[in-house]
Amino acid sequence: MTLPAQRHGTDPGGELAEPSFWQQPPAHRLAAFARLRAADGPVFVPEGSGRGHWALVRHAQVQEASRLPKVFASAPGVTTPEPARWVRALFGDSMVNLDGPDHAQLRKIVQRAFTPRLLAAAEEDIHAVAARIVDDVLAEQPDEFVSAVASRLPLEVICNMMGIPEHYRAEIADRVNHASENIGVERGLASRLRMPGRGLRALARMQRMVAGIGRERRKHPTDDLISALVCANVDGQALGARQLGAFFSLLMVAGVETTRNAITHGLSLLTDHPDQRDLLLSDFEKYADGAVDEMIRHSTPIIQFRRTVAAEHTMDGHVFQPGDKVVLYYASANRDEAVFPDPDAFVITRSPNPHLGFGGGGPHFCLGAHLARVEMKALFRELLTRPVGLRAVGLPDLAGSNFDNRVRSLRFAFERP
């Protein structure tokens, strides 16, 4: 890895490596990213022990790296820190950590399993689940939004689509929370020693559970995604037990967490911007798609992914060398002034809105982007068009993660006439 001049003296990107930076209010972090975007080129972020990464903070930089997978490789891992070899050996490689033919083959199997019939059934189910959740909210009148609303929709939709039996679902929800609750969050020594084991045990149990379901579906397939994945015949291949487990973990942790956070931030944004809420309600079908995309851009559920440079490449005057680490900061790219006028404003009519909330393009563009949009639109239609509306109360309780824009909780209340 080449050592940049910025390593000596003041590091313009140094605060990104400090856990305290991610505990700061969002406005502080956004201002820091704005300063980094104004730099002449990629900025180095030291990480200790002589290592570090180059921060890609501009929209064009993130797109360029995303669309050059032979240069900016996902292996050995896109998270910080990268997954240990023994973890990869035990749990298998997630699709997001694969490159080249391995990634292409696995993605092809998964894409083939998402048949038009399955997707149509999933969309119909989304509307039914969203209506049922809001029925429950109106009947029970809870006051915490994440657990009562935002978490339920993606979890139920994915479990229905996968064909997860009902009696497994409460345990799966618990395992998802254990597996993801401390990703990217700074913790004390005792917690650091204890929590990795807890998270890995949660993943292991979840993967064993779905592997058992997969074995049963190979013998007795039904009309669900697990059956489609384990019985697929794409170039003579289907998903094995470890691949199915890794895919399910990705789908649950990524699909549930990202969508629930986007939904929660969405309610907060509509509460804080009543003019935009009123505009959306004036013609929901006209403005809903734009509102969903603006919620995703503004909140950017996944803050960053890591890449490893595999071949020499020049970007914005800097020459990357093989072995260099780069981080794609989607949270910064989605506020790039060169692409989004008045980027900190929440404007549901923003057009065009080429946000990178689902990735920067290329082979790793999010497979679940369409379903996530459908889920958000269906839920907000139910939340906003019922006779008794909802509003957020106070600020979201953010996890302070450097990986995702996670909301631990958000209080909400019913609007009264």
N, C-alpha and C positions, 0 to 999 in steps of 0.2 A: 504494500500500500504506500502510495506517495504521501509524504508529509508536507502540508501546505505552509505557506508563509504565515497564515493566520494562527498556526499552532503556537507561535512565539508572541508574547505580549497579550493584548486583549483579543479575545475570541468573539467576533460578532455574533456567532451562533451558540456561544457557550451556555447561555441560560436554558437552551432547549434540553440540555443534558441534566439539568438540576431538577430533582423531584419537586422542589418547592415551586418551580415555574408552573407546573400543571395543576397546582392548588390555587393559583391566582385566579381572580375573576376573568371571565372570558374576554373582556375588553382589553385587559393587560396582555393576554396572549396574542390577540389579534393585532395589537399595535406592534408587538415584537415581530410578528410575521411580516407586517407591512414594511418594517425597516429592513428585513432580510430580502424582501422582493426588490427593494431599491438598490441592493448591492450590484456590483458589476457582473457577478456570475455566481455559481454555486458557492455556498459558504460552508466551511468545515465546522463540525460540532464534535469537540473532544468528548470521549467517554471514559477516560481513565486508562491507565496501563499502556499508554502510547497508542491506543486505538481510538477510533471515532468513525463518523460517517459524514458524507456530504449531503447537505440539506437541499432538496429540490423543492422550491417553494412557489415557483411561478406555474401558471396554468400550462404554458407551452412546454416547460421542462418536464412536468409530470406526464403530459401526453406523449412526449418524445420517448421517455424512458419506458412507458407502458407498452408502446408499440414496437419496441426493439428488444424482444425477449432473448435473442441470441447475444445481446450485449449486456442487458440488465436482467440477470437471471434471478428467478424466485428461489431456487435451491441455494443453500441448504435450508432456508426458511425466511419467511416474510415478517415474522414478529420479532420484537426486541424484548429479551434476548432470543437468539435463534434457538430452535428446539435442539436439545442434546441428542447425540446419536443414539443413545440407548432408548430414549423416548420414541424416536422415529422407528427404531427396530421393533419396539414393543407394540406401538399403536398403529404403525403404518404411516405412510406419507399422505398428508392431506393434499387435495388437488391444488390448493393455493401455493404449495411448496414444490410443485413439480414443474418441469420444463420439457420442451421438445416432444418427441414421440410418446413418452410416458404420460405427459399431461394431455396430449391430443387424443390418445386412445381412451383414457379414462373419461375425458369430457365427452367424447363421441358416444360412449356407452350411456352416460347420464342423459345427454341430449335426446338420444333415441328413445329413452324410457319416458320422456315427457311427451307423450303422444297427444295429438289434438283432442282426443276423447278425454284423456286424463286432465289436461289443462282446462277444458270446458267444465268438467265436473268440479275441479278445484275452484274455478271462478264462481260457480253457482253456490258452492259451499261457503265461500268467503262471505257472500251477502247474507246467507242464513246465519252464520256464526256472528257476524257483526250485529245483526238485528237482535239475536238472543242475548248478547253481552249487554247491549244498551237496555233491553227489557229488564235484565237482572239489576243493572245499575239504578234504574228508575224505581224498581220495587224495593231494593235493599238500601239505597242511598248511602253508599260508602263514601269516605272522604279522601282516600289515597288512590291516585289515578294509575300508577304503574302496575300495582298488583291487581286492581279491580278491572282494569280495561286494557291498557297498552300491552301487558305481557300475555294476556289471555288470547287475543286474536291470533298472532302469529303461531303461538304454541298449538292451539287447537287446529288451526288450518294445516300446519305441517304434519301433525299427528294423524289427522284425517287423511291427508294425501298419501302419507307413507303407509297407512294401514296399521297404526299402533293400537293394540287393544286398549280399551278404556282403563282397565285396572292397572296398567303400567304408567299412566300419564302423570299422576301426582308425583311419583318417584322420579320420572324423567325431568319434570319441572324443577324439582329439588336438585337433581344432578347438574342441570344446566346452570343454575345459580351458583353452585359450589365450584363448577369448572371455570366460570367466567368472572366471579365477583372481584378478583384481585388482579386481573390482567392489566398490566401497565400502571398499577397503583403502588406507590412506595409504602412499605410496611416496616415495622420494627423487627429486630433480630428474631425474637421468639416467633412472631407471625411468619417471617420468611422461612424459618425452619419447619414450621408446622403446615402452612397453607399449601405449598407445592404438593405435598403428599395427599392432602385432602382433595385438591383439584384433580390430581391424576387418578386417585381412587374413584372419584365421581365419573371421570371419562371411562375408566376401565369397566365400571359396572354398567354404564350406559351402552358401551360397545358390546359387552357380553349379552346384554338384553336384546339388542337388535340383531346380533349374530344368531341367537336362538330363534328369533322370529324368522330370520332369513332362511335357516335350515328347514323350518316348517313350511315356508312358502315355496321352497324348491320342490318339495313333495306335493304340496297342495296349493298351487298358485291361486290368488284371488285378483280382483280388479283394483290393485293399488300399486304404489310406486316401488315398494320393496319387492313385490313379485316381479315387476317389470325389470328391476335392476339385477336380480339374481337369476332370472330366467332369460335374460337378454342373450342375443347371439350376434354380436358385432365383431365381424372378422373372427368368429369362433370363440369370442370371449364374453363373459359376464363378470359381475363383481363377486370376488371371493369374500370370505367372512371379514378379513382385516380391512379390505377396501370398502366394504359396506359399512363397517364400524366407523372408519375414518370419514366417509362421506356423511354419515348420519350425524357425527359429532360436529362437522363443519356446518351442516344444514341447521342443526339446533342452536349452536352457539352463535353462528353468524346470522342465520336467517331470523331467529327469534330476537336476539339482542339488538341487531341493527334496526329492525322494523319497530320494535317496542320503543327504542330511543327516539326514532324519527317521529313516531306518533306522539310521544310525550312532549318533545320539543315543539311539535306542531300545535298542540293545545296551548302551550305557553305563549307561542308567537301570536296566535290569533287573539289571545286575551290581551297581550301587550299592544296589539295593533288593531283596535276595534274598527278602524276605517277599512282595513283589509278584510276583516271578518264580515262586515256589513256588505262589502262588495261581493264576497263569495256567496253570501246568503241571497243576494239579489238575483242571482242566476247560477245556482250551484253547478249544473251540468256544463255551463259555458266556462266557468273559472276553475273548476276543481282540479283538472289536470295540471294547470299552471301553478295552482296553490300547492299541490303535492310536491312538484319539482322544486319550488322555492323553499318549502320546508326542508327538503333533503339538502339543497345547496346551503341554506343558512345554518343548519345544524351539523351537517357533515358527520353522520354517525361513525364512520371509520376515519380516524384522524390521520393515520399514516400506515404505510407498508414499507418494508425494507427490501432492497435488492442488492445483489452482489455482482460487481462488474466482471464480465467474462472475456471481454475483448477491448482493446484500446478504442477510445471514442472521445471526440471533442464536442463539447456542448457549451455554448455561451463563452467561448474563449478558454475554457478549462479542458485539459486533457485527462480523462479518466484512464487509470491503468487497471489491468486484471487484478482482482483481489480487493480493490477498493469497495467500500460499502457506501451505498446511497440510501436515503430515505425519501419516499414520495409523500410529501405533506399535502394531502388532499384538503385539509382544513385551511391551508394557506392558498392553495390553487383556486379554491372556490370563492376567495375574496380578492382575486387578482383584479386590480383596477384597469388593467389593459383589456380585460374581457368583460367585466361586469361593472357598468357605471354605478356609482354610489353603492359599492359592494356590501356595506354593512346594513343597508336598508332592506326591509322585508316587503317585497313587492310581488304580489301573486300574478300580475300581468307582465312580469319581466319576460321579454322576448327579443332575441333568442336567449335561451338559458342553458348553455352547454356545460352544466355542472359536472363535476367528476365524483359525485356521490356514489356511483356504482363502479368506479374505476376510471382509468384514463384511456380505455379502449384496449385493443390488442386481445390476445388469447385469454387473458384473465378477467375480461369484463364479466360482471356479476351475472350468473345464470338466473338468479331469482329476481332480477330487476322488474320484470313485468308483473309478477305476482305481488311484489312489495307495493308497487304503485296501486294495483287493484285493491289490496288490503286497506291501504291508507284512505283511498277514495271512498270505499264502502263504509268504513268506520266513521269518517267525518260526515258522511251523508247522514248516517243515523244519529250521530252526536249533535249535529247542528240543526237538523230539520224537524226534530221532535218538538212538541209544544213546550217542554221545559228544557232550556239549553244549559250548557255547562261552561264554567270558566275556571281557569287556574287560580289558585290562591297562593300568593308569594312566589318565590323563585324556586326553580328545580334544585333538588339536592344532588349536585354533581359528584361523581366518584373521584374526580381529579386524576383520571387515567391519561397516560400519554399515548394510548392506543385507540381508544374509542370515546365518543362523547356520551358516556354512560350516565343515566339518571337513576339514582337510587330510589328517589321518591318524589312525588309532586302532589301537594294538597289540591283538592278541587272542590267546587261547590256548585249547587244548582242555582241558576238564575231565576229570580222570582219576578213576576209581572209588576 
